[in-house]
Amino acid sequence: MVKSQKELLGAVVKGQKELLGAVVKSQKELLGAVVKSQKELLGAVVKSQKELLGAMIKSQKGLLGAV
């Protein structure tokens, strides 16, 4: 009885470790994907801000030239 309980407990602990390992792995993958998408989004925002600023400067120069 004691031996079978130890074996059962050992199997449960092993299963829990494997499950925890899988959860940690999937969380790392998810976090990696989120960080990657955030970097891409930030890059797109910075690019559009630079383009907008460039257009504003060009427009201001045009207005100053007209004056």
LINUR-V706282 format. One record per backbone hydrogen bond with DSSP energy under -0.5 kcal/mol. CO is the residue of the C=O (numbers start at 1). NH is the residue of the N-H. Records with the same first field share a line. If there is no record, write none. Layout:
CO->NH / NH
This chain:
1->5
2->6
3->7
4->8
5->9
6->10
7->11
8->12
9->13
10->14
11->15
12->16
13->17
14->18
15->19
16->20
17->21
18->22
19->23
20->24
21->25
22->26
23->27
24->28
25->29
26->30
27->31
28->32
29->33
30->34
31->35
32->36
33->37
34->38
35->39
36->40
37->41
38->42
39->43
40->44
41->45
42->46
43->47
44->48
45->49
46->50
47->51
48->52
49->53
50->54
51->55
52->56
53->57
54->58
55->59
56->60
57->61
58->62
59->63
60->64
61->65
62->66
63->67
